[in-house]
Amino acid sequence: MHCFHTIYHTDFAGVKKAIDEIHRVLNENGEAYITFNSKDNISFKEKDTIDGNTIIKKSEIEEGIPHCYVDEKEVEDLLSAFEIISMSKITEYTRKGKKVCRVHYYTHVKKGMKKMNVDN
C-alpha cells in the first residue's frame, strides 16, 4: 500500500483515522509506505494551526485544503501499531525547477503477526 503525499490532506484526527484504517485492512505481514508533512516545513507555523498540527491553506491552488504537519515523535506514535522498517526525513530544496523548502517523513511499515495465546 502506498500513500505518498496524500494522507496529510486532513486534520490530525483524520490522519489518525486513516492510519487506523490502513492497519485494519492491511494483511498480516503486509507493508505500507506512508509520507507525512514535517513541522520543519517552512510553511508550518503553529500559530496558524486549527489543532496544533493542521493548517488550512488560504491561497493559490491549495486554498481551503488542510495540511497536517507532524514531528518525529508524532510519526512514531501514529505508527505505533506497526513495525517501522524505515523512516527517512527528507528536505527538498528544488522541485520542478522551482526553489522550495519542503520537509517530509517517508516511512515504510509492516503489520506484525498477531500473537497467539498459548495456554495449556
C-alpha positions in Angstrom: 0.0 0.0 0.0 1.4 3.4 -0.9 0.2 6.8 0.5 2.7 9.3 -1.0 1.8 13.0 -0.3 -1.9 12.3 0.3 -2.6 11.2 3.9 -1.8 14.6 5.4 -4.5 16.4 3.5 -6.8 16.3 6.5 -6.5 17.3 10.2 -4.6 15.3 12.8 -7.7 13.3 13.8 -8.2 12.5 10.1 -4.6 11.3 9.8 -5.0 9.1 12.9 -8.3 7.7 11.4 -6.6 6.9 8.1 -3.6 5.2 9.8 -6.1 3.1 11.9 -7.9 2.1 8.6 -4.7 1.1 6.9 -3.9 -1.1 9.8 -7.3 -2.6 9.8 -7.3 -3.5 6.1 -3.7 -4.5 5.7 -3.0 -8.2 5.7 -0.7 -9.7 8.4 2.9 -9.0 7.4 1.5 -6.5 4.9 3.6 -3.4 4.2 2.7 0.2 3.6 4.7 3.3 2.5 3.3 6.5 4.0 4.5 10.1 3.7 4.0 12.7 6.4 4.5 16.5 6.3 7.2 17.6 8.8 6.7 20.5 11.2 10.1 21.6 9.9 8.4 22.8 6.7 8.8 26.5 6.0 5.0 26.7 5.6 4.3 25.3 9.1 3.5 28.0 11.7 1.9 26.6 14.9 0.1 29.9 15.5 -1.8 29.3 12.2 -3.0 25.8 13.1 -6.5 24.7 13.9 -5.4 21.8 16.2 -1.6 22.3 16.8 -0.8 20.3 13.6 -3.1 21.4 10.8 -3.1 24.5 8.6 -5.9 25.3 6.1 -4.2 26.8 3.0 -5.6 30.2 2.2 -4.2 30.9 -1.2 -3.1 29.5 -4.5 -4.1 26.1 -5.9 -4.4 24.5 -2.5 -6.8 27.1 -1.0 -9.1 25.5 1.6 -7.2 22.3 1.6 -5.9 21.1 5.1 -2.3 20.1 5.6 -1.4 18.2 8.7 2.2 18.5 10.0 3.9 16.2 12.5 7.2 15.8 14.3 9.2 12.6 14.6 7.6 11.6 17.9 4.1 12.1 16.5 5.0 9.9 13.5 6.2 7.2 15.9 3.0 7.5 17.9 0.8 7.4 14.8 2.6 4.2 13.6 2.8 2.5 17.0 0.6 -0.4 15.8 3.1 -1.2 13.1 6.8 -2.3 12.9 8.6 0.7 11.5 11.0 -0.8 8.9 12.4 2.6 7.9 11.8 6.2 8.3 13.6 9.0 6.5 13.3 12.7 6.9 14.0 14.4 3.5 14.3 18.1 2.7 13.5 19.1 -0.9 15.2 22.4 -1.9 14.0 22.4 -5.5 11.0 20.8 -7.2 10.2 21.0 -10.9 12.8 23.7 -11.3 11.3 25.9 -8.6 13.1 26.8 -5.3 11.2 25.3 -2.4 11.9 24.0 1.1 9.6 21.1 1.8 10.3 18.5 4.5 8.7 15.1 4.7 8.9 11.9 6.6 8.9 8.8 4.3 8.0 5.7 6.2 7.9 2.0 5.4 5.9 0.0 7.9 4.8 -3.6 8.4 1.8 -5.0 10.1 3.0 -7.6 12.5 1.7 -11.1 13.1 -1.0 -11.5 15.7 0.4 -13.2 18.8 -1.4 -16.5 19.5 -2.5 -17.2 23.1 -0.8 -20.4 24.0 -2.5 -21.6 27.2 -2.1 -25.2 28.2 
